[in-house]
Amino acid sequence: MSFGMFVGDGGIVQLSPAKHSATRIVQSLMRASLLILFIAASAFGQRFTAPETVRLKQHERVIVIRGIAHIDAPFSNLISEAARTYGVDPRLMVAIARRESAFNPNAVSRVGACGLMQLMPATARLLGVNDIFDVRQNVFGGAQYLRTLLDAFHGDLDLTLAAYNAGPGAVQKYNGVPPFRETRAYVASIRAAYQRALQN
């Protein structure tokens, strides 16, 4: 089986060679543990507000991404490296970073989310990020968090984005995208930007 990521309107799934199955099991267990911590943290914290997989759902239009897509954005080399490390599409990371911080590594939201990928301090600590304003640590932390959410929500892009914005606890609570106006706008905005990037 070749290495690849399959992307469709319904979700994202990454496939790896079978010989790495033991490694994938260990990584899955680690991600599950992280998700439990993220849900617990979000349950007792303020709702995340942005500043102004592994089952693929069947869809007739499935795009196969081979290798790492070219991106044209600030910090593109760093984003591509982090995306490759955690097996996520760099174009999705670019769409998130543009919406979250407009690529400002010193951005701070009104609820305390920080840096290029707008990590909450508690989430950053769970991800092993020591300096939340260090752009490399922040981007790699954001990529790891995104990978964890994609795995937790079986590649469902809407749920993954909702969890990135409102926290995985909120997605679990509402059993779907939470009914927060900002979260719904956030999901729609990033999904649209990502789909545009896929078409280019």
C-alpha positions as CSV (number, residue, x, y, z in Angstrom):
1,M,0.0,0.0,0.0
2,S,1.4,3.4,-0.9
3,F,1.5,6.2,1.5
4,G,-1.2,8.8,0.9
5,M,-3.9,11.0,2.2
6,F,-7.4,10.8,0.8
7,V,-9.5,14.0,0.9
8,G,-13.2,14.4,0.1
9,D,-16.0,16.7,1.1
10,G,-16.8,14.4,4.0
11,G,-13.4,14.0,5.5
12,I,-9.7,13.2,5.4
13,V,-8.0,9.9,5.9
14,Q,-4.3,9.0,5.9
15,L,-3.0,5.6,5.0
16,S,0.4,4.2,5.9
17,P,2.3,1.1,5.0
18,A,1.2,-2.1,6.8
19,K,4.7,-2.7,8.1
20,H,4.3,0.3,10.4
21,S,1.1,-1.0,12.0
22,A,2.7,-1.4,15.4
23,T,3.9,2.1,15.4
24,R,0.5,3.3,14.3
25,I,-1.1,1.5,17.2
26,V,1.2,3.2,19.7
27,Q,0.6,6.6,18.1
28,S,-3.1,6.0,18.1
29,L,-3.0,5.2,21.8
30,M,-1.0,8.3,22.5
31,R,-3.4,10.5,20.5
32,A,-6.4,8.9,22.3
33,S,-4.8,9.8,25.7
34,L,-4.1,13.4,24.5
35,L,-7.7,13.7,23.3
36,I,-9.0,12.7,26.7
37,L,-6.8,15.4,28.3
38,F,-8.0,17.9,25.7
39,I,-11.7,17.1,26.4
40,A,-11.1,17.4,30.1
41,A,-9.3,20.7,29.7
42,S,-12.0,22.1,27.5
43,A,-14.8,21.0,29.8
44,F,-13.4,23.2,32.6
45,G,-12.1,26.1,30.5
46,Q,-13.6,28.9,28.5
47,R,-14.8,28.2,25.0
48,F,-12.1,28.7,22.5
49,T,-12.8,31.8,20.3
50,A,-10.7,32.6,17.3
51,P,-9.7,36.2,16.6
52,E,-12.0,38.0,13.9
53,T,-8.7,9.5,10.6
54,V,-10.0,7.3,10.4
55,R,-12.7,6.4,8.1
56,L,-13.4,8.2,4.8
57,K,-17.0,9.1,4.2
58,Q,-18.0,8.0,0.8
59,H,-18.3,10.7,-1.7
60,E,-18.2,10.7,-5.5
61,R,-15.4,13.2,-5.7
62,V,-12.4,11.9,-3.9
63,I,-9.1,13.6,-4.3
64,V,-5.9,11.6,-3.8
65,I,-3.0,13.8,-2.6
66,R,0.4,12.2,-3.3
67,G,3.3,13.7,-1.5
68,I,3.2,17.2,0.0
69,A,1.2,19.9,-1.8
70,H,2.9,23.1,-2.7
71,I,1.8,26.1,-0.7
72,D,2.4,29.8,-1.2
73,A,2.0,31.5,2.2
74,P,4.1,33.0,5.0
75,F,6.1,30.4,6.9
76,S,5.4,27.9,4.0
77,N,8.5,25.8,4.6
78,L,7.8,25.5,8.3
79,I,4.2,24.6,7.7
80,S,5.1,22.1,5.1
81,E,7.6,20.4,7.5
82,A,5.1,20.3,10.3
83,A,2.4,19.0,8.0
84,R,4.7,16.2,6.7
85,T,5.7,15.3,10.2
86,Y,2.1,14.8,11.4
87,G,0.6,13.7,8.1
88,V,-1.8,16.5,7.5
89,D,-2.5,18.6,4.4
90,P,-0.4,21.8,4.6
91,R,-3.1,23.6,2.6
92,L,-5.5,22.9,5.5
93,M,-2.9,24.2,8.0
94,V,-2.6,27.4,5.9
95,A,-6.3,27.9,5.8
96,I,-6.5,27.6,9.6
97,A,-3.5,29.8,10.2
98,R,-4.9,32.5,7.9
99,R,-8.2,32.5,9.8
100,E,-6.7,32.2,13.2
101,S,-3.9,34.7,13.3
102,A,-3.4,36.1,9.7
103,F,0.0,34.5,10.1
104,N,1.0,36.7,13.0
105,P,3.2,34.6,15.3
106,N,2.6,37.1,18.2
107,A,-1.2,37.2,17.9
108,V,-3.2,36.8,21.1
109,S,-7.0,36.4,21.1
110,R,-9.4,37.9,23.6
111,V,-9.6,34.5,25.4
112,G,-5.8,34.0,25.5
113,A,-5.1,31.8,22.4
114,C,-1.6,32.5,21.2
115,G,0.7,32.4,18.2
116,L,0.4,31.5,14.6
117,M,-1.9,28.5,15.1
118,Q,-3.7,30.2,18.1
119,L,-3.1,27.5,20.7
120,M,-4.6,27.9,24.1
121,P,-1.9,27.7,26.8
122,A,-3.4,24.6,28.4
123,T,-3.5,22.8,25.0
124,A,0.0,24.0,24.2
125,R,1.3,22.5,27.5
126,L,-0.3,19.1,26.7
127,L,1.3,19.2,23.3
128,G,4.8,19.8,24.9
129,V,5.0,23.4,23.6
130,N,7.4,25.2,26.0
131,D,7.3,28.6,24.3
132,I,3.9,29.3,22.7
133,F,5.3,32.3,20.8
134,D,8.1,30.3,19.3
135,V,6.8,30.0,15.8
136,R,8.3,26.5,15.2
137,Q,6.9,25.1,18.4
138,N,3.5,26.7,17.8
139,V,3.2,25.4,14.2
140,F,4.3,21.9,15.1
141,G,2.0,22.0,18.1
142,G,-0.9,23.1,15.9
143,A,-0.1,20.3,13.4
144,Q,0.0,17.7,16.1
145,Y,-3.3,19.0,17.6
146,L,-4.9,18.9,14.1
147,R,-3.7,15.4,13.5
148,T,-5.1,14.3,16.9
149,L,-8.5,15.8,16.1
150,L,-8.7,14.3,12.6
151,D,-8.0,10.9,14.1
152,A,-10.5,11.4,17.0
153,F,-13.3,12.5,14.7
154,H,-12.6,9.9,12.0
155,G,-11.5,12.4,9.4
156,D,-14.7,14.4,9.6
157,L,-13.4,17.9,8.5
158,D,-16.3,19.8,10.0
159,L,-16.1,18.2,13.4
160,T,-12.3,18.6,13.4
161,L,-12.5,22.3,12.6
162,A,-15.3,22.8,15.2
163,A,-13.2,21.1,17.8
164,Y,-10.2,23.2,16.9
165,N,-12.3,26.3,17.4
166,A,-14.7,25.4,20.3
167,G,-12.8,22.5,21.8
168,P,-13.4,18.7,21.5
169,G,-15.5,18.8,24.6
170,A,-18.1,21.0,22.9
171,V,-18.2,18.8,19.9
172,Q,-18.8,15.8,22.1
173,K,-21.4,17.6,24.1
174,Y,-23.5,18.6,21.1
175,N,-22.7,15.4,19.2
176,G,-21.7,17.5,16.2
177,V,-20.8,21.1,15.3
178,P,-21.8,23.2,18.3
179,P,-24.6,25.7,17.7
180,F,-22.3,28.7,18.3
181,R,-22.5,31.3,15.6
182,E,-18.8,31.9,15.5
183,T,-17.9,28.3,15.4
184,R,-20.3,27.6,12.5
185,A,-18.9,30.6,10.6
186,Y,-15.4,29.4,11.4
187,V,-16.0,25.9,10.0
188,A,-17.7,27.3,6.9
189,S,-14.9,29.8,6.3
190,I,-12.0,27.4,6.6
191,R,-13.8,24.6,4.7
192,A,-14.4,27.1,1.8
193,A,-10.8,28.3,1.8
194,Y,-9.5,24.7,1.9
195,Q,-11.7,23.6,-1.0
196,R,-10.5,26.6,-3.0
197,A,-6.9,25.6,-2.3
198,L,-7.6,22.0,-3.4
199,Q,-8.9,23.3,-6.8
200,N,-5.8,25.4,-7.5
